[in-house]
């Protein structure tokens, strides 16, 4: 600033002269605040001083005090010590400080609040503005204190604290502050990313290694011993970078050490919340879907936001609707034509006819799946794998598979094949992209458009029909040199009284009668007769020990609608069953058979329940169904239904305790049932879903019984198991079973679209599933290449009525 400078303002002539002689206060130091000249030129200063100040400096050696001319404003100002101390607020922290002041204000007592409020009111009056510092103990106008926009902001803050501000203005201020804070935060993040990028693009230059042609002094390398003339370094122009090998290796090692640790963020796209918890759950969900699809040789890229489903009536279809509605990307429709998923009680043949068939040449190996490394031996001792389950588990431990829960969904060969991903760390521990999938399997079917899925398999009668199940199990066990009646009750399929099956039954009846006559402990020669084609709700089932009565039933010669004669299944009745508190029972279990992209797999559900009868067991009355039949369709009509157990149902936990008290081992019983469920899948492989329709699955209800020697017998498999809820036990078990089945058969091929709301995640851990893989076409099919005997099953009539088949 010059020694003398004139500034013209209305009502103001301000002269700067000999400023070095003025005793500045700390408020006037140019290091802390703007200069006096800048402040005088700031907006609004003329309005503040034009009516108040006549002259500013009459004497250059001191500063004179001026007051307002108006007598109404000439009150003595408040002492500076009583004025509230106002800090200089930072725009990015104003919201936090206002919140802090409000909390502090609410915490004070009413008396202190009133006192502080009075101080604020006096300060708000603004009768005197301290624009100059105090001189000689008097209040003066401190021009160098704060500009007018800061004073206005302070007044707004005071109005905000005293709740005297307009609500709309208050919302606008808060919104502006939030926007300012978000912009500052984004700018800081952008600056950080820019610095990181520059560090990657411009690596550090080593001053000792980087030399230019101008300042480099080369020694005469030809004089060095042990180096020929041809090995001399040629002289070049321009910058030369000399990087010895040892130093270069040290630099790379240092870079590896300084590599940033994984921060838990899998999706860097700003659309996704950068919250670690959301990122982990979202990535785990996509990883689960992609791994299961990879095992079926597909990769799904969702392009549809909402999928359509049709749920038929009956058999608690409302429960299926609720489970689908819990998946927010599904919509329930009234017509099945345009739907992606169709759930019905009975199979809809038109859906299978319109589905794509993926059957392959039997001589063609499955190129998508890796070949099984197990060695198969088929001989007199039956079917077994040389590398049995214990060896596979040991190999998994040697491969250090982190998550053993994958063994419920993948075969041991697949776990070894995917070990690179399952053992990965950081972002490489999740299968999230098509490139990662193709690095594991080159040939993948990519699903860009949604397909159609049905909850019934083609030719599902091979398990659901009683005579078909018997013939399939008999053919399989005979191929393994196993007596079929070690796992099934003695069974005969009677087509006519002239057929060979009836003669076999007659011989078995007479042989058992002779055995009973020779024994001191008398047994009964009782047989149960069931219709061979269709049986539901206990209709047509009869129990008898009279041979003449049995013959009359078999000789009824009733006709089907197509004109053929009906057949019968005759089974030896278990006259000494294991009883639960003196009452008969059977065990209901579930299995799942999935055919996705032509790859067939079977699963076993780890939970089930026991169904009890309402009457004590007795062989005196063979016509009372409340004693001898345990299915709900019969028992719920009895007057004692639910008298002993709620809904006549017992959990596996309670039943295990009961078995142990009798001296039995429920674990052995459970493993036997699981093995027979696996045998069912092996027995019908190549027969059920023979044409390999594109995407189908089926839930089976399996029934077992136990005799008094703890021998487990397979009774039947139902293609339409009851999912009605009649007691608290089933209210938890059945919905969880259906949800777990959909997580395997439905969710991977119909994944949700990309979403960015953490509330839309419906499952925290998809690996927490109670279905276990027991049959895999890739590993089990090579063991079943041995030809099995084909029995004449006869006519198979599809079910025409609803509900399940009883035992």
CORZI-V396222 format. One record per residue. BURIAL is 1 if it has 16 or more other C-alpha atoms within 10 Angstrom, else 0. Layout:
burial:BURIAL
burial:BURIAL
This chain:
burial:0
burial:0
burial:0
burial:0
burial:0
burial:0
burial:0
burial:0
burial:0
burial:0
burial:0
burial:1
burial:0
burial:1
burial:1
burial:0
burial:1
burial:0
burial:0
burial:0
burial:0
burial:0
burial:0
burial:0
burial:0
burial:0
burial:1
burial:1
burial:0
burial:0
burial:0
burial:0
burial:0
burial:1
burial:0
burial:0
burial:0
burial:0
burial:1
burial:1
burial:0
burial:0
burial:0
burial:0
burial:0
burial:0
burial:0
burial:0
burial:0
burial:0
burial:0
burial:0
burial:0
burial:0
burial:0
burial:0
burial:1
burial:0
burial:0
burial:0
burial:0
burial:0
burial:1
burial:0
burial:0
burial:0
burial:1
burial:1
burial:0
burial:0
burial:0
burial:0
burial:0
burial:0
burial:0
burial:0
burial:1
burial:0
burial:0
burial:0
burial:0
burial:0
burial:0
burial:0
burial:0
burial:0
burial:0
burial:0
burial:0
burial:0
burial:0
burial:1
burial:0
burial:1
burial:1
burial:0
burial:0
burial:1
burial:0
burial:0
burial:0
burial:0
burial:0
burial:0
burial:1
burial:0
burial:0
burial:0
burial:0
burial:0
burial:0
burial:0
burial:0
burial:0
burial:0
burial:0
burial:1
burial:0
burial:0
burial:1
burial:0
burial:0
burial:1
burial:0
burial:0
burial:0
burial:1
burial:1
burial:1
burial:1
burial:0
burial:1
burial:1
burial:1
burial:0
burial:0
burial:0
burial:0
burial:1
burial:1
burial:1
burial:0
burial:1
burial:1
burial:1
burial:0
burial:1
burial:0
burial:0
burial:0
burial:0
burial:0
burial:0
burial:1
burial:1
burial:1
burial:1
burial:1
burial:1
burial:1
burial:1
burial:0
burial:0
burial:0
burial:0
burial:0
burial:0
burial:0
burial:0
burial:1
burial:0
burial:0
burial:1
burial:0
burial:0
burial:0
burial:1
burial:1
burial:0
burial:0
burial:1
burial:0
burial:0
burial:0
burial:0
burial:0
burial:0
burial:0
burial:0
burial:0
burial:0
burial:0
burial:0
burial:0
burial:0
burial:0
burial:0
burial:0
burial:0
burial:0
burial:0
burial:0
burial:0
burial:0
burial:0
burial:0
burial:0
burial:0
burial:0
burial:0
burial:1
burial:0
burial:0
burial:0
burial:0
burial:0
burial:0
burial:0
burial:0
burial:0
burial:0
burial:0
burial:0
burial:0
burial:0
burial:0
burial:0
burial:0
burial:0
burial:0
burial:0
burial:0
burial:0
burial:0
burial:0
burial:0
burial:0
burial:0
burial:0
burial:0
burial:0
burial:0
burial:0
burial:0
burial:0
burial:0
burial:0
burial:0
burial:0
burial:0
burial:0
burial:0
burial:0
burial:0
burial:0
burial:0
burial:0
burial:0
burial:0
burial:0
burial:0
burial:0
burial:0
burial:0
burial:1
burial:1
burial:1
burial:0
burial:0
burial:0
burial:0
burial:1
burial:1
burial:1
burial:0
burial:0
burial:0
burial:1
burial:1
burial:1
burial:1
burial:1
burial:1
burial:1
burial:1
burial:1
burial:1
burial:1
burial:1
burial:1
burial:1
burial:1
burial:1
burial:1
burial:1
burial:1
burial:1
burial:1
burial:1
burial:1
burial:1
burial:1
burial:0
burial:0
burial:0
burial:0
burial:1
burial:1
burial:1
burial:1
burial:1
burial:1
burial:0
burial:0
burial:1
burial:0
burial:1
burial:0
burial:1
burial:1
burial:1
burial:0
burial:0
burial:1
burial:0
burial:0
burial:1
burial:0
burial:1
burial:1
burial:0
burial:1
burial:0
burial:0
burial:0
burial:1
burial:0
burial:0
burial:1
burial:1
burial:1
burial:1
burial:1
burial:1
burial:1
burial:1
burial:1
burial:1
burial:0
burial:0
burial:1
burial:1
burial:0
burial:0
burial:1
burial:1
burial:1
burial:1
burial:0
burial:0
burial:0
burial:0
burial:0
burial:0
burial:0
burial:0
burial:0
burial:1
burial:1
burial:0
burial:0
burial:0
burial:0
burial:1
burial:0
burial:0
burial:0
burial:0
burial:0
burial:0
burial:0
burial:0
burial:1
burial:0
burial:0
burial:0
burial:0
burial:0
burial:0
burial:0
burial:0
burial:1
burial:1
burial:0
burial:1
burial:1
burial:0
burial:0
burial:0
burial:0
burial:1
burial:0
burial:0
burial:0
burial:0
burial:1
burial:0
burial:1
burial:1
burial:1
burial:1
burial:1
burial:1
burial:1
burial:1
burial:1
burial:0
burial:1
burial:1
burial:0
burial:1
burial:1
burial:0
burial:0
burial:0
burial:0
burial:1
burial:0
burial:1
burial:1
burial:1
burial:1
burial:0
burial:0
burial:0
burial:0
burial:1
burial:0
burial:0
burial:0
burial:1
burial:0
burial:0
burial:1
burial:0
burial:0
burial:0
burial:0
burial:0
burial:1
burial:0
burial:1
burial:1
burial:1
burial:1
burial:1
burial:1
burial:1
burial:1
burial:1
burial:1
burial:1
burial:1
burial:1
burial:1
burial:1
burial:1
burial:1
burial:1
burial:1
burial:1
burial:1
burial:1
burial:1
burial:1
burial:1
burial:1
burial:0
burial:1
burial:1
burial:0
burial:1
burial:0
burial:1
burial:0
burial:0
burial:1
burial:1
burial:1
burial:1
burial:1
burial:1
burial:1
burial:1
burial:1
burial:1
burial:0
burial:0
burial:0
burial:0
burial:1
burial:1
burial:0
burial:0
burial:1
burial:0
burial:0
burial:0
burial:1
burial:0
burial:0
burial:1
burial:0
burial:0
burial:0
burial:0
burial:0
burial:0
burial:0
burial:0
burial:0
burial:0
burial:0
burial:0
burial:1
burial:1
burial:1
burial:1
burial:1
burial:1
burial:1
burial:1
burial:1
burial:1
burial:1
burial:1
burial:1
burial:1
burial:0
burial:0
burial:1
burial:1
burial:1
burial:1
burial:1
burial:0
burial:0
burial:0
burial:0
burial:1
burial:0
burial:0
burial:0
burial:1
burial:0
burial:0
burial:0
burial:0
burial:0
burial:0
burial:0
burial:0
burial:0
burial:0
burial:0
burial:1
burial:1
burial:1
burial:1
burial:1
burial:1
burial:1
burial:1
burial:1
burial:1
burial:0
burial:1
burial:1
burial:1
burial:1
burial:0
burial:0
burial:1
burial:1
burial:1
burial:1
burial:1
burial:1
burial:1
burial:1
burial:1
burial:1
burial:1
burial:1
burial:1
burial:1
burial:1
burial:1
burial:1
burial:1
burial:1
burial:1
burial:1
burial:1
burial:1
burial:1
burial:1
burial:1
burial:1
burial:1
burial:1
burial:1
burial:1
burial:1
burial:1
burial:0
burial:1
burial:0
burial:0
burial:0
burial:0
burial:0
burial:0
burial:0
burial:1
burial:1
burial:1
burial:1
burial:1
burial:1
burial:1
burial:1
burial:1
burial:1
burial:1
burial:1
burial:0
burial:0
burial:0
burial:0
burial:1
burial:1
burial:0
burial:0
burial:0
burial:0
burial:1
burial:1
burial:1
burial:1
burial:1
burial:1
burial:0
burial:0
burial:0
burial:1
burial:0
burial:1
burial:1
burial:0
burial:0
burial:0
burial:0
burial:0
burial:0
burial:1
burial:0
burial:0
burial:1
burial:0
burial:0
burial:1
burial:1
burial:1
burial:0
burial:1
burial:1
burial:1
burial:1
burial:1
burial:1
burial:1
burial:1
burial:1
burial:1
burial:0
burial:0
burial:1
burial:1
burial:1
burial:1
burial:1
burial:1
burial:1
burial:1
burial:1
burial:1
burial:1
burial:1
burial:1
burial:1
burial:1
burial:1
burial:1
burial:1
burial:1
burial:0
burial:0
burial:0
burial:1
burial:0
burial:1
burial:1
burial:1
burial:1
burial:1
burial:1
burial:1
burial:1
burial:1
burial:1
burial:1
burial:1
burial:1
burial:1
burial:0
burial:0
burial:0
burial:1
burial:1
burial:0
burial:0
burial:1
burial:1
burial:1
burial:0
burial:1
burial:1
burial:1
burial:1
burial:1
burial:0
burial:1
burial:1
burial:1
burial:1
burial:1
burial:1
burial:1
burial:1
burial:1
burial:1
burial:0
burial:0
burial:0
burial:1
burial:0
burial:0
burial:0
burial:0
burial:1
burial:0
burial:0
burial:0
burial:0
burial:1
burial:1
burial:0
burial:1
burial:1
burial:1
burial:1
burial:1
burial:1
burial:1
burial:1
burial:1
burial:1
burial:1
burial:1
burial:0
burial:0
burial:1
burial:1
burial:0
burial:0
burial:0
burial:1
burial:0
burial:0
burial:0
burial:0
burial:0
burial:0
burial:0
burial:0
burial:0
burial:0
burial:1
burial:0
burial:0
burial:0
burial:1
burial:1
burial:1
burial:1
burial:1
